[in-house]
Amino acid sequence: DLQERNSPFPGLPPIERQLWSNLWKTKTSPKLRHFLWRALSGALAVKERLRTRGIQLDTTCPSCGTSLESICHVLFHCKYAKEVWLLSGIPPPPSGFSQTSMFLNLHYLLACSKKTSITPQLRLSFPWVLWHIWKARNGFLFEQRRLESSSVYDRAITEAEVWLSLNTNAITNSPLTDPIPRGIPSKVWSLPPSNWLKCNVGASWCSNQHNSGASWIVRDSTGTPLYHSRRAFYTVCSTTEASLQSLNWTVLALKDLHIKRVILETSCSASREALLQPNSLNPRT
């Protein structure tokens, strides 16, 4: 019929049409929306795609040297991509990202971007994470320049924060949090006292891989960021252990920076118990 012929996605099932439509509405720059479109269309020049076009070459991933270099592998399953996603704090699908379907992976990330239970800075950052994973792959392939996963994520999150702060409508046009019922106090970040610093500590744990990501940021009494860092830990058995490793790493970093008048703030109650009652803590839970 006439309406179907005028559709920009003729012949596609409704769920696929919806994904393509949502892709072009993603809150990111036009360049990154085009990159997402290329990834979903299979138009990124990875070795597996080049082989399908008749180019005879070794299809092994040049970054890890162990797997077929497909689009899903480069962006989600290569060792270095996994480290970046771990640092990002974006919760993975319950059974992990798909190894073969960009449709499923982008469908999941777009669904996450609408979850108000996840902070906007986290749920809206995925286009930049994907883009910088891809840029890091190209830098290694063509320039033999290897970036640490923490550097890749730092660049991604910095660009995301700048773009989102300049394009405030990208955030303010949609609710940031679920409405808070009256009578229930909201939890917001508060400034430290004058002449004090505040260090916020974060940790995320991936149960199926037993890895964790950690991050911390120090701000002064005006809220200005002074120092920050991120890293990954391996062979981590629980969320509690992830939080404790993150806290210990943060304290050591603050010591190296000779920071003394500082308030440590974390959302993990186990970290507080570890300091107040270390003998009663079970890190395996």
Contacts in CASP RR format, 6 or more apart in sequence:
PFRMAT RR
TARGET T0000
AUTHOR 0000-0000-0000
METHOD contacts of the structure
MODEL  1
DLQERNSPFPGLPPIERQLWSNLWKTKTSPKLRHFLWRALSGALAVKERL
RTRGIQLDTTCPSCGTSLESICHVLFHCKYAKEVWLLSGIPPPPSGFSQT
SMFLNLHYLLACSKKTSITPQLRLSFPWVLWHIWKARNGFLFEQRRLESS
SVYDRAITEAEVWLSLNTNAITNSPLTDPIPRGIPSKVWSLPPSNWLKCN
VGASWCSNQHNSGASWIVRDSTGTPLYHSRRAFYTVCSTTEASLQSLNWT
VLALKDLHIKRVILETSCSASREALLQPNSLNPRT
4 10 0 8 1.000
4 11 0 8 1.000
7 17 0 8 1.000
8 20 0 8 1.000
9 16 0 8 1.000
9 17 0 8 1.000
9 20 0 8 1.000
9 21 0 8 1.000
12 20 0 8 1.000
15 107 0 8 1.000
16 103 0 8 1.000
19 40 0 8 1.000
19 103 0 8 1.000
19 106 0 8 1.000
19 107 0 8 1.000
19 110 0 8 1.000
20 40 0 8 1.000
22 110 0 8 1.000
23 33 0 8 1.000
23 36 0 8 1.000
23 37 0 8 1.000
23 40 0 8 1.000
23 106 0 8 1.000
23 110 0 8 1.000
24 33 0 8 1.000
24 37 0 8 1.000
26 32 0 8 1.000
26 33 0 8 1.000
26 36 0 8 1.000
26 110 0 8 1.000
26 113 0 8 1.000
26 127 0 8 1.000
27 113 0 8 1.000
27 124 0 8 1.000
27 164 0 8 1.000
27 167 0 8 1.000
27 170 0 8 1.000
27 171 0 8 1.000
28 36 0 8 1.000
28 124 0 8 1.000
28 127 0 8 1.000
28 128 0 8 1.000
28 163 0 8 1.000
29 163 0 8 1.000
32 127 0 8 1.000
32 128 0 8 1.000
32 131 0 8 1.000
33 127 0 8 1.000
35 127 0 8 1.000
35 130 0 8 1.000
35 131 0 8 1.000
35 134 0 8 1.000
36 106 0 8 1.000
36 127 0 8 1.000
36 130 0 8 1.000
37 43 0 8 1.000
38 44 0 8 1.000
39 71 0 8 1.000
39 75 0 8 1.000
39 102 0 8 1.000
39 106 0 8 1.000
39 130 0 8 1.000
40 102 0 8 1.000
40 103 0 8 1.000
40 106 0 8 1.000
42 49 0 8 1.000
42 71 0 8 1.000
42 102 0 8 1.000
43 49 0 8 1.000
44 71 0 8 1.000
44 74 0 8 1.000
44 134 0 8 1.000
46 69 0 8 1.000
46 70 0 8 1.000
46 71 0 8 1.000
46 73 0 8 1.000
46 74 0 8 1.000
47 57 0 8 1.000
47 58 0 8 1.000
47 59 0 8 1.000
47 60 0 8 1.000
47 61 0 8 1.000
47 68 0 8 1.000
47 69 0 8 1.000
48 59 0 8 1.000
48 68 0 8 1.000
48 69 0 8 1.000
48 70 0 8 1.000
48 71 0 8 1.000
48 73 0 8 1.000
49 70 0 8 1.000
49 71 0 8 1.000
50 57 0 8 1.000
51 57 0 8 1.000
51 59 0 8 1.000
59 68 0 8 1.000
59 69 0 8 1.000
60 66 0 8 1.000
60 67 0 8 1.000
60 68 0 8 1.000
60 69 0 8 1.000
61 67 0 8 1.000
61 68 0 8 1.000
61 69 0 8 1.000
61 73 0 8 1.000
61 74 0 8 1.000
61 78 0 8 1.000
62 69 0 8 1.000
62 140 0 8 1.000
62 141 0 8 1.000
63 74 0 8 1.000
63 78 0 8 1.000
63 79 0 8 1.000
63 80 0 8 1.000
63 137 0 8 1.000
63 140 0 8 1.000
63 141 0 8 1.000
64 78 0 8 1.000
64 79 0 8 1.000
64 80 0 8 1.000
67 73 0 8 1.000
67 77 0 8 1.000
67 78 0 8 1.000
70 99 0 8 1.000
70 100 0 8 1.000
71 102 0 8 1.000
72 97 0 8 1.000
72 98 0 8 1.000
72 99 0 8 1.000
72 100 0 8 1.000
72 101 0 8 1.000
72 102 0 8 1.000
72 105 0 8 1.000
73 81 0 8 1.000
73 99 0 8 1.000
74 81 0 8 1.000
74 133 0 8 1.000
74 134 0 8 1.000
74 137 0 8 1.000
75 81 0 8 1.000
75 102 0 8 1.000
75 105 0 8 1.000
75 130 0 8 1.000
75 133 0 8 1.000
75 134 0 8 1.000
76 82 0 8 1.000
76 85 0 8 1.000
76 97 0 8 1.000
76 98 0 8 1.000
76 99 0 8 1.000
76 105 0 8 1.000
77 97 0 8 1.000
77 99 0 8 1.000
78 137 0 8 1.000
80 133 0 8 1.000
80 136 0 8 1.000
80 149 0 8 1.000
80 152 0 8 1.000
81 133 0 8 1.000
82 209 0 8 1.000
82 211 0 8 1.000
83 149 0 8 1.000
83 232 0 8 1.000
84 129 0 8 1.000
84 132 0 8 1.000
84 133 0 8 1.000
84 149 0 8 1.000
84 152 0 8 1.000
84 153 0 8 1.000
84 156 0 8 1.000
85 92 0 8 1.000
85 97 0 8 1.000
85 129 0 8 1.000
86 204 0 8 1.000
86 206 0 8 1.000
86 209 0 8 1.000
86 211 0 8 1.000
86 212 0 8 1.000
86 213 0 8 1.000
86 232 0 8 1.000
87 149 0 8 1.000
87 150 0 8 1.000
87 153 0 8 1.000
87 213 0 8 1.000
87 215 0 8 1.000
87 230 0 8 1.000
87 231 0 8 1.000
87 232 0 8 1.000
88 122 0 8 1.000
88 125 0 8 1.000
88 126 0 8 1.000
88 129 0 8 1.000
88 153 0 8 1.000
88 156 0 8 1.000
88 157 0 8 1.000
89 122 0 8 1.000
89 204 0 8 1.000
89 213 0 8 1.000
90 109 0 8 1.000
90 112 0 8 1.000
90 118 0 8 1.000
90 122 0 8 1.000
90 123 0 8 1.000
90 125 0 8 1.000
90 126 0 8 1.000
90 129 0 8 1.000
91 112 0 8 1.000
91 118 0 8 1.000
91 204 0 8 1.000
92 206 0 8 1.000
93 108 0 8 1.000
95 208 0 8 1.000
96 208 0 8 1.000
97 104 0 8 1.000
97 105 0 8 1.000
97 108 0 8 1.000
98 104 0 8 1.000
98 105 0 8 1.000
109 126 0 8 1.000
112 118 0 8 1.000
112 123 0 8 1.000
112 126 0 8 1.000
113 123 0 8 1.000
113 124 0 8 1.000
113 126 0 8 1.000
114 123 0 8 1.000
114 174 0 8 1.000
115 123 0 8 1.000
116 175 0 8 1.000
116 176 0 8 1.000
116 177 0 8 1.000
116 178 0 8 1.000
117 178 0 8 1.000
119 176 0 8 1.000
120 164 0 8 1.000
120 171 0 8 1.000
120 176 0 8 1.000
121 157 0 8 1.000
121 160 0 8 1.000
121 161 0 8 1.000
121 164 0 8 1.000
124 160 0 8 1.000
124 164 0 8 1.000
124 170 0 8 1.000
124 171 0 8 1.000
125 156 0 8 1.000
125 157 0 8 1.000
125 160 0 8 1.000
127 160 0 8 1.000
128 156 0 8 1.000
128 157 0 8 1.000
128 159 0 8 1.000
128 160 0 8 1.000
128 163 0 8 1.000
129 153 0 8 1.000
129 156 0 8 1.000
129 157 0 8 1.000
129 160 0 8 1.000
131 156 0 8 1.000
132 152 0 8 1.000
132 153 0 8 1.000
132 155 0 8 1.000
132 156 0 8 1.000
132 159 0 8 1.000
133 152 0 8 1.000
133 156 0 8 1.000
136 147 0 8 1.000
136 152 0 8 1.000
139 145 0 8 1.000
139 147 0 8 1.000
140 146 0 8 1.000
140 147 0 8 1.000
149 232 0 8 1.000
150 229 0 8 1.000
150 230 0 8 1.000
150 231 0 8 1.000
150 232 0 8 1.000
153 230 0 8 1.000
154 230 0 8 1.000
163 170 0 8 1.000
164 170 0 8 1.000
164 171 0 8 1.000
180 186 0 8 1.000
189 200 0 8 1.000
191 198 0 8 1.000
191 219 0 8 1.000
191 221 0 8 1.000
191 222 0 8 1.000
191 223 0 8 1.000
192 198 0 8 1.000
192 219 0 8 1.000
192 220 0 8 1.000
192 221 0 8 1.000
192 262 0 8 1.000
192 263 0 8 1.000
193 221 0 8 1.000
194 221 0 8 1.000
195 221 0 8 1.000
195 261 0 8 1.000
196 221 0 8 1.000
196 261 0 8 1.000
196 262 0 8 1.000
196 263 0 8 1.000
197 218 0 8 1.000
197 219 0 8 1.000
197 220 0 8 1.000
197 221 0 8 1.000
197 226 0 8 1.000
197 259 0 8 1.000
197 261 0 8 1.000
197 262 0 8 1.000
197 263 0 8 1.000
198 218 0 8 1.000
198 219 0 8 1.000
198 223 0 8 1.000
198 262 0 8 1.000
198 263 0 8 1.000
198 265 0 8 1.000
199 216 0 8 1.000
199 217 0 8 1.000
199 218 0 8 1.000
199 219 0 8 1.000
199 250 0 8 1.000
199 254 0 8 1.000
199 259 0 8 1.000
199 262 0 8 1.000
199 263 0 8 1.000
199 264 0 8 1.000
199 265 0 8 1.000
200 216 0 8 1.000
200 217 0 8 1.000
200 219 0 8 1.000
200 265 0 8 1.000
200 266 0 8 1.000
201 214 0 8 1.000
201 215 0 8 1.000
201 216 0 8 1.000
201 246 0 8 1.000
201 247 0 8 1.000
201 250 0 8 1.000
201 264 0 8 1.000
201 265 0 8 1.000
201 266 0 8 1.000
201 271 0 8 1.000
202 214 0 8 1.000
202 215 0 8 1.000
202 216 0 8 1.000
202 243 0 8 1.000
202 246 0 8 1.000
202 266 0 8 1.000
202 267 0 8 1.000
202 268 0 8 1.000
203 212 0 8 1.000
203 213 0 8 1.000
203 214 0 8 1.000
203 215 0 8 1.000
203 239 0 8 1.000
203 242 0 8 1.000
203 243 0 8 1.000
203 245 0 8 1.000
203 246 0 8 1.000
203 247 0 8 1.000
203 266 0 8 1.000
203 268 0 8 1.000
204 212 0 8 1.000
204 213 0 8 1.000
204 242 0 8 1.000
205 211 0 8 1.000
205 212 0 8 1.000
205 213 0 8 1.000
205 236 0 8 1.000
205 238 0 8 1.000
205 239 0 8 1.000
205 241 0 8 1.000
205 242 0 8 1.000
206 212 0 8 1.000
210 234 0 8 1.000
210 235 0 8 1.000
210 236 0 8 1.000
210 237 0 8 1.000
211 232 0 8 1.000
211 233 0 8 1.000
211 234 0 8 1.000
211 235 0 8 1.000
211 236 0 8 1.000
212 232 0 8 1.000
212 233 0 8 1.000
212 236 0 8 1.000
212 241 0 8 1.000
212 242 0 8 1.000
212 245 0 8 1.000
212 246 0 8 1.000
213 230 0 8 1.000
213 231 0 8 1.000
213 232 0 8 1.000
213 233 0 8 1.000
213 242 0 8 1.000
213 246 0 8 1.000
214 230 0 8 1.000
214 231 0 8 1.000
214 232 0 8 1.000
214 233 0 8 1.000
214 242 0 8 1.000
214 245 0 8 1.000
214 246 0 8 1.000
214 249 0 8 1.000
214 250 0 8 1.000
215 228 0 8 1.000
215 229 0 8 1.000
215 230 0 8 1.000
215 231 0 8 1.000
215 246 0 8 1.000
216 228 0 8 1.000
216 229 0 8 1.000
216 246 0 8 1.000
216 249 0 8 1.000
216 250 0 8 1.000
216 253 0 8 1.000
217 225 0 8 1.000
217 227 0 8 1.000
217 228 0 8 1.000
218 225 0 8 1.000
218 226 0 8 1.000
218 227 0 8 1.000
218 228 0 8 1.000
218 254 0 8 1.000
218 259 0 8 1.000
218 262 0 8 1.000
219 225 0 8 1.000
219 226 0 8 1.000
220 226 0 8 1.000
227 253 0 8 1.000
227 257 0 8 1.000
227 259 0 8 1.000
229 253 0 8 1.000
231 249 0 8 1.000
233 242 0 8 1.000
233 245 0 8 1.000
233 246 0 8 1.000
233 249 0 8 1.000
236 242 0 8 1.000
236 245 0 8 1.000
237 283 0 8 1.000
237 284 0 8 1.000
238 283 0 8 1.000
238 284 0 8 1.000
238 285 0 8 1.000
239 268 0 8 1.000
239 270 0 8 1.000
240 268 0 8 1.000
240 270 0 8 1.000
240 281 0 8 1.000
240 282 0 8 1.000
240 283 0 8 1.000
240 284 0 8 1.000
240 285 0 8 1.000
241 283 0 8 1.000
241 284 0 8 1.000
243 266 0 8 1.000
243 268 0 8 1.000
243 270 0 8 1.000
243 271 0 8 1.000
244 270 0 8 1.000
244 271 0 8 1.000
244 274 0 8 1.000
244 281 0 8 1.000
244 283 0 8 1.000
246 266 0 8 1.000
247 264 0 8 1.000
247 266 0 8 1.000
247 268 0 8 1.000
247 271 0 8 1.000
247 274 0 8 1.000
250 264 0 8 1.000
251 264 0 8 1.000
254 262 0 8 1.000
266 272 0 8 1.000
270 281 0 8 1.000
273 280 0 8 1.000
273 281 0 8 1.000
274 281 0 8 1.000
END
